[in-house]
């Protein structure tokens, strides 16, 4: 089965139990090569915890985790680099792999921060740092890329460009991508599979099927659900590879 | 043959022996000290060295090798700490304080029982680098090379876990393994240096050179190199000062390191003006 050869990660009814309660439970999902899977859900719904199970940072307390990925890259949601450590962007890029300067510059160019190569990482702005984080993850050429709210703090134009980049990477590297995002526009327009979490999987499916799901509407409320029809409308009229979505409408 | 003779004379001199041993320890302490600073483990180092005192008294009681005994006790305390952290709701620094002072107290109580042996408490607390012999030097260099070799192989994992544990874990760096080994290496460097620098000053030799380096470096590698150099310079200058004005050697080394630290605080612009 071709489908199975492309399988990177499979969670079967997994969950994490901490301080006498289940943080998230009953998570089942699959990520294949070249596929973008997104996790959406309110704060504290277990998105990051699920991602950590996939990355084997956290052990699942029940169910089965199968991970066939050879090289994984991770863009964590929060990362604090201690001031006691002198660290330049170039040092940070080499953190977990041996890559040469050319590859580093190429990756930084993709996210538009190649001019920051020798800057002290502590002096970057939030958005710049986020771009460096993404560049570092890409430079490793992973077969599984996990992005936890990767564009937080990035300016509006940059956000669109970075989302386009993420979409492009899934095809050029043929890697599987797990994305945690609050940007429903991108989620609905560019991802292959959406999983809606709230302590457990509320609903999942293709973006088109999920917006009709009653569990989804209940979770995101009437307001979001209506905004979503707007999003879908956008999607019908312009394609995401073109950065200027609003101009085309 | 003549070469041997020169070495023989060199090692015959207590001051040269002290220099060689001290430089060896400073070289090992440089990179480890940087990691201690980056990981905010200075109090952890203190706890290990306080527990080293217990290691020494045990060594005397059962006539063990001191270095070996100190290494075992420090390693046990470190592992105990990691375990306690998982089990209790106390913060890391409280646990460290608890372990540091109780092991220190147990060590001091045990000393009371050792009436048959003349015990140099001052020597234990502040070390006596001028009393090192050839065996001590051999131990420092064999142990030091071992520590640095292991450190070299786990460096990437340790370093990435220091920047971000989750990221290192996700990207296959196995940080839990390297963290464990790092703890043993810290216990190792304390065991190697207790006789020379003493329980109370070891953390100083780990921390101060790395702190000097932080003030003047812009990349991790630079910081490790400068920390090592600063440690070596402190040892050499400290020993010469102690010889010249007849002060105790361990504290003199730390005082020199402190002076270097103060100099490193002066901003670069002012340094430039001074040179003019």
Contacts between the chains, C-beta under 8 A, distances in Angstrom:
chain1	res1	chain2	res2	distance
A	52	B	166	7.0
A	52	B	170	7.8
A	55	B	166	7.8
A	55	B	169	7.3
A	55	B	170	3.9
A	56	B	169	7.3
A	56	B	170	7.3
A	57	B	166	5.2
A	57	B	169	4.5
A	57	B	170	5.5
A	71	B	171	8.0
A	71	B	172	7.7
A	72	B	170	5.8
A	72	B	171	5.9
A	72	B	172	7.0
A	73	B	170	7.9
A	73	B	171	6.5
A	74	B	166	7.0
A	74	B	167	5.4
A	74	B	170	3.8
A	74	B	171	6.1
A	76	B	164	6.4
A	76	B	166	5.5
A	76	B	167	5.8
A	79	B	163	8.0
A	79	B	164	5.2
A	79	B	167	7.1
A	81	B	163	6.0
A	81	B	164	7.6
A	82	B	38	6.3
A	82	B	40	7.2
A	82	B	162	8.0
A	84	B	37	5.2
A	84	B	38	5.4
A	84	B	40	7.1
A	84	B	214	6.2
A	85	B	38	4.7
A	85	B	162	7.0
A	85	B	163	7.1
A	85	B	220	6.6
A	85	B	223	7.9
A	86	B	214	6.7
A	86	B	217	5.2
A	86	B	218	5.2
A	86	B	219	5.7
A	86	B	220	6.3
A	86	B	222	7.1
A	86	B	223	5.5
A	87	B	163	7.1
A	87	B	219	7.3
A	87	B	220	6.3
A	88	B	218	6.6
A	88	B	219	5.6
A	91	B	219	5.6
A	91	B	220	5.8
A	91	B	221	7.9
A	92	B	163	7.3
A	95	B	159	7.4
A	95	B	160	4.8
A	95	B	163	6.1
A	95	B	167	7.3
A	95	B	168	7.9
A	96	B	156	7.1
A	96	B	160	4.9
A	96	B	167	7.1
A	96	B	168	6.5
A	96	B	171	4.2
A	96	B	172	7.6
A	96	B	173	5.6
A	97	B	171	7.6
A	120	B	218	6.6
A	140	B	171	7.4
A	146	B	170	7.0
